């Protein structure tokens, strides 16, 4: 996969040189290229923004600068036999970034990120490229950052770890929280490692039993408990057909009951743990 990032702060993307992403770049599994947007400015101050039409606070990133930058990035790919890239624009007003979307983006051979600063990028840029590129406007959460570079790091890491050869164990990501089909979309439960006792705290005996069936059941139960406590919405929207008899008994113990449509919700008067 090839990833291009156009930004006014190239140094912000230095973390892409470390950890799994950095190793993937070194091995050639991931081709990451970071570009300084100011290289496509033509005035002495390297201006990338201007005042918004209609008034209001803040500044808006200029369409002409972004247009030249994205055209140049696209042209470099054409010279290498690449097709049109998918453009990813981090924005609080975009589609929520989920594991499902990470899987979707991981299937693309080429991503171009356009992280904005100030009040965002002139809308004409997104509308123009959407006529010939696949465009994804993506939000990593219901909050506002100073710029989109942090979102680029988040999305890139989530996507890169899904690529073949990036993780040491190719199966590692299949049971992640939010992985499609993983544990009925439950959060992962707690994990433990050596030593068996730390600060007088042991580990659940079932994990030492060697009984794979009991261990799997315990892990699933703990996933239900954690999901019920931290993300009850995941259980509420889960297909009840994914629950077995034991799941249903545990949910009842936790204060959940099936509704008219079969989906589970908090029982009236239930107290959250």
Wavefront OBJ file of the C-alpha trace (Angstrom):
o trace
v 0.000 0.000 0.000
v 1.062 3.558 -0.744
v 0.104 6.428 1.576
v 0.704 10.111 0.836
v 0.133 12.820 3.440
v -0.010 16.498 2.493
v 0.418 18.740 5.512
v 1.846 22.067 6.678
v 3.535 20.212 9.551
v 5.534 17.305 8.064
v 7.367 16.851 11.380
v 4.078 15.895 13.017
v 4.156 12.652 11.027
v 7.497 11.477 12.429
v 5.778 8.756 14.523
v 5.146 6.951 11.228
v 8.837 6.019 11.337
v 8.518 3.946 14.525
v 6.765 0.821 15.799
v 4.813 -1.442 13.425
v 4.270 1.251 10.812
v 7.961 2.145 10.783
v 8.936 -1.509 10.404
v 6.428 -1.945 7.591
v 7.972 1.050 5.826
v 11.455 -0.392 6.236
v 10.356 -3.747 4.799
v 8.576 -2.061 1.897
v 5.148 -3.334 2.918
v 4.027 0.259 3.336
v 5.177 3.165 1.165
v 4.565 6.393 3.104
v 5.377 9.778 1.560
v 4.910 13.036 3.476
v 4.643 16.318 1.552
v 4.825 19.915 2.760
v 1.788 21.802 1.438
v 3.762 25.038 1.434
v 5.850 23.726 -1.469
v 2.880 24.585 -3.695
v 2.552 28.211 -2.575
v 3.824 31.068 -4.737
v 4.115 34.079 -2.444
v 6.977 35.120 -0.176
v 5.011 34.191 2.951
v 4.040 30.700 1.725
v 0.399 31.492 2.439
v -1.959 28.498 2.645
v -5.060 30.185 4.103
v -7.295 33.230 3.719
v -10.346 34.833 5.335
v -13.698 33.044 4.908
v -16.349 34.328 2.527
v -19.389 35.448 4.503
v -17.270 36.474 7.468
v -16.734 34.633 10.695
v -13.775 33.667 12.874
v -10.723 31.786 11.755
v -9.137 31.181 8.376
v -9.853 28.737 5.548
v -7.233 26.753 3.628
v -6.937 27.915 0.021
v -8.259 25.716 -2.822
v -5.580 26.677 -5.338
v -2.742 25.499 -3.082
v -4.467 22.237 -2.230
v -5.391 21.667 -5.865
v -1.802 21.996 -7.051
v -0.571 19.735 -4.257
v -3.082 16.957 -4.874
v -2.586 17.129 -8.636
v 1.160 16.756 -8.163
v 0.743 13.769 -5.851
v -1.636 12.132 -8.314
v 0.762 12.760 -11.195
v 3.572 11.021 -9.310
v 1.406 7.934 -9.025
v 0.526 7.948 -12.708
v 4.219 7.819 -13.477
v 4.454 4.653 -11.400
v 1.456 3.000 -12.986
v -0.886 3.724 -10.062
v -4.606 4.297 -10.567
v -6.538 7.076 -8.881
v -6.014 7.207 -5.103
v -8.665 7.325 -2.403
v -8.644 10.723 -0.692
v -9.066 10.689 3.103
v -10.013 14.008 4.708
v -10.012 13.990 8.540
v -12.822 16.234 9.795
v -15.110 16.330 12.848
v -18.060 16.436 10.437
v -17.091 13.226 8.668
v -18.133 9.581 8.895
v -17.121 8.031 12.237
v -13.914 6.038 11.962
v -14.573 2.429 12.909
v -12.824 -0.909 12.549
v -15.169 -1.599 9.649
v -13.919 1.510 7.851
v -10.312 0.589 8.674
v -10.858 -2.749 6.919
v -12.407 -0.937 3.957
v -9.464 1.448 3.645
v -6.925 -1.360 4.095
v -8.219 -2.864 0.854
v -7.228 0.267 -1.103
v -3.824 0.237 -2.816
v -3.302 3.994 -2.433
v -4.518 6.506 0.139
v -3.899 10.259 0.096
v -4.526 12.138 3.357
v -5.468 15.824 3.411
v -5.330 16.923 7.074
v -6.677 20.444 7.481
v -5.789 23.223 9.879
v -7.640 26.408 10.868
v -11.357 26.220 9.927
v -10.791 23.546 7.295
v -10.217 23.263 3.551
v -12.272 25.232 1.018
v -15.192 22.905 0.241
v -14.620 23.146 -3.493
v -11.493 21.007 -3.126
v -13.407 18.016 -1.735
v -16.250 18.474 -4.227
v -13.854 18.702 -7.174
v -11.828 15.592 -6.347
v -14.974 13.624 -5.505
v -15.860 13.758 -9.226
v -12.887 11.539 -10.105
v -11.482 10.090 -6.850
v -13.034 8.092 -4.066
v -13.320 10.530 -1.140
v -13.712 9.616 2.528
v -14.418 12.383 5.038
v -13.602 10.754 8.372
v -14.009 11.703 12.037
v -12.041 9.952 14.785
v -14.348 11.235 17.517
v -16.804 13.824 18.722
v -14.241 16.480 19.591
v -12.152 19.074 17.772
v -8.360 19.076 17.419
v -6.066 21.852 16.251
v -5.451 19.940 13.023
v -5.964 16.643 11.236
v -2.454 15.227 11.564
v -3.245 13.343 14.769
v -6.176 11.728 12.969
v -3.844 10.690 10.139
v -1.644 8.872 12.668
v -4.647 7.109 14.183
v -6.135 6.031 10.860
v -2.790 4.971 9.382
v -1.941 2.747 12.333
v -5.397 1.163 12.365
v -5.181 0.485 8.627
v -1.537 -0.586 8.456
v -1.859 -3.322 11.081
v -4.448 -5.001 8.867
v -2.061 -5.315 5.936
v -0.477 -8.729 5.284
v 2.965 -9.011 6.849
v 2.653 -6.059 9.231
v 1.705 -7.938 12.410
v 3.979 -10.738 13.607
v 0.927 -12.976 14.030
v -1.362 -12.637 11.029
v -4.348 -13.722 13.138
v -3.785 -11.133 15.885
v -6.256 -8.570 14.604
v -9.138 -10.995 14.020
v -10.291 -10.969 17.647
v -9.743 -7.242 18.231
v -12.494 -5.220 19.825
v -14.750 -4.020 16.995
v -13.242 -6.428 14.453
v -16.038 -7.483 12.045
v -17.560 -10.692 13.411
v -15.281 -10.760 16.466
v -17.008 -11.949 19.647
v -20.370 -10.616 18.433
v -18.772 -7.141 18.293
v -17.927 -7.135 22.000
v -15.050 -5.332 23.659
v -12.065 -7.495 24.518
v -11.867 -8.704 28.103
v -8.848 -8.433 30.435
v -5.518 -10.089 29.597
v -2.706 -11.340 31.853
v 0.907 -12.498 31.622
v 3.751 -13.590 33.933
v 4.449 -13.428 36.835
v 1.445 -15.361 38.211
v 1.371 -13.147 41.327
v 2.129 -9.424 41.299
v 1.664 -7.163 44.332
v -0.324 -9.956 45.939
v -2.670 -10.056 42.970
v -3.078 -13.369 41.178
v -4.726 -14.234 37.890
v -7.999 -16.109 37.297
v -7.450 -19.820 37.900
v -9.272 -20.763 34.717
v -6.399 -19.324 32.685
v -4.049 -21.869 34.305
v -6.406 -24.817 33.759
v -5.289 -25.688 30.254
v -8.956 -26.317 29.428
v -9.415 -24.442 26.160
v -13.215 -24.616 26.218
v -13.458 -23.166 29.730
v -10.907 -20.481 28.891
v -12.823 -19.465 25.758
v -16.057 -19.302 27.762
v -14.422 -17.190 30.482
v -13.032 -14.782 27.904
v -16.415 -14.413 26.264
v -18.109 -13.819 29.628
v -15.562 -11.168 30.546
v -16.067 -9.524 27.161
v -19.798 -9.339 27.874
v -19.169 -7.878 31.321
v -16.819 -5.203 30.008
v -19.086 -4.329 27.096
v -22.129 -4.066 29.356
v -20.193 -1.710 31.650
v -18.457 0.489 29.065
v -20.314 0.176 25.750
v -23.859 -1.052 26.376
v -24.855 0.328 22.976
v -22.899 -2.501 21.319
v -25.051 -5.095 23.050
v -28.244 -3.175 22.327
v -27.639 -3.203 18.590
v -26.181 -6.711 18.386
v -28.104 -9.408 16.508
v -29.538 -11.660 19.263
v -28.907 -14.658 17.020
v -25.222 -14.216 17.924
v -25.975 -15.055 21.594
v -25.971 -18.642 22.849
v -27.834 -19.969 25.897
v -24.972 -19.120 28.248
v -24.727 -15.583 26.834
v -28.414 -15.012 27.490
v -28.143 -16.296 31.056
v -25.190 -14.000 31.731
v -26.999 -11.004 30.251
v -29.972 -11.716 32.509
v -27.590 -11.857 35.477
v -26.187 -8.487 34.431
v -29.660 -6.956 34.318
v -30.489 -7.278 30.626
v -33.606 -8.681 28.998
v -34.853 -9.188 25.423
v -37.300 -6.679 24.020
v -40.214 -7.249 21.613
v -37.789 -7.414 18.662
v -35.553 -9.907 20.455
v -32.701 -7.440 20.977
v -31.406 -7.029 24.501
v -31.733 -3.899 26.620
v -31.358 -2.946 30.255
v -34.143 -4.363 32.377
v -36.294 -1.753 34.073
v -34.743 -0.831 37.391
v -31.440 -2.581 36.598
v -28.402 -1.093 38.310
v -25.201 -0.715 36.282
v -22.124 -2.407 37.747
l 1 2 3 4 5 6 7 8 9 10 11 12 13 14 15 16 17 18 19 20 21 22 23 24 25 26 27 28 29 30 31 32 33 34 35 36 37 38 39 40 41 42 43 44 45 46 47 48 49 50 51 52 53 54 55 56 57 58 59 60 61 62 63 64 65 66 67 68 69 70 71 72 73 74 75 76 77 78 79 80 81 82 83 84 85 86 87 88 89 90 91 92 93 94 95 96 97 98 99 100 101 102 103 104 105 106 107 108 109 110 111 112 113 114 115 116 117 118 119 120 121 122 123 124 125 126 127 128 129 130 131 132 133 134 135 136 137 138 139 140 141 142 143 144 145 146 147 148 149 150 151 152 153 154 155 156 157 158 159 160 161 162 163 164 165 166 167 168 169 170 171 172 173 174 175 176 177 178 179 180 181 182 183 184 185 186 187 188 189 190 191 192 193 194 195 196 197 198 199 200 201 202 203 204 205 206 207 208 209 210 211 212 213 214 215 216 217 218 219 220 221 222 223 224 225 226 227 228 229 230 231 232 233 234 235 236 237 238 239 240 241 242 243 244 245 246 247 248 249 250 251 252 253 254 255 256 257 258 259 260 261 262 263 264 265 266 267 268 269 270 271 272 273
